[in-house]
Amino acid sequence: MPVSGAMDSYSSAFANALLGNDKQDAVIEMTMTGAELQFTNPTTIAITGANMHPELNGKSIEMFKVY
């Protein structure tokens, strides 16, 4: 089994740093169309990397910021 990890290691490490996590902690990485996620518990997120025009509860949010 080969070693795997984020394709964009800089953005992964940056998101983890924003959240106070270890730089190697798991992240969700997306390409092209992104995703629609629903959280059932209080959750803190940070979005880094390519600008995929993120929204939170139907409103545009900034990149590289903790929510």
N, C-alpha and C positions, 0 to 999 in steps of 0.2 A: 504494500500500500504506500503510495508516494505521500510525501509531506504536502499539505495544502494550506491555504490561507487566503487572505484578502488579495484580490488583484491590485487594488490601490492601497498599498500598505501605509502610505502617508496619511490618507484620509481616514483610514481605520484607526491609526494611532492618534490622530487629531481628535476624532470623536470620543475616543476613550479618555483622552486627557481632559476634554471639556467636562466629561461626566465624572472625573475623579477615579476612573478605572485603571487597571494595569493596561499598558499599551497592547498587550497580546490577548486581552479578553475578547470574547466572541462579539461579532457585529452582524447585522443584516446588510448584505451588499446587494445592490440592484443595478440593472442596466436597462437602458432604453425607456421603458414605459413606467417603471416604478411599481408601486403597489398601493392598495388601500388596506389599511390595518385598523383593527378595532381592539382596544385594550380593555380588559375586564377588571383590572386592578390599577391603582395609582401608578403611573409610569413616568419616568423622566427620559427624554429623548434628545438627541443632537443629530443634525443632518449635515454631512460634509460631502466633499467631492464635487462632481459635476452638478450644475444647477438644473434640477429636474422640476423646478417651480413647485416646491412643497406647499401643502396646505394642512392646517390643523383645524378641525371642526369647521371646514368650509371656508377658512380665511387664509390668505397667503401668509407665510412665515419666512423669516430670514434664515439664511444658511449660517452655519458655524456659530450657533447660539443654542443654549440649553433651554428646553421647554419642559 
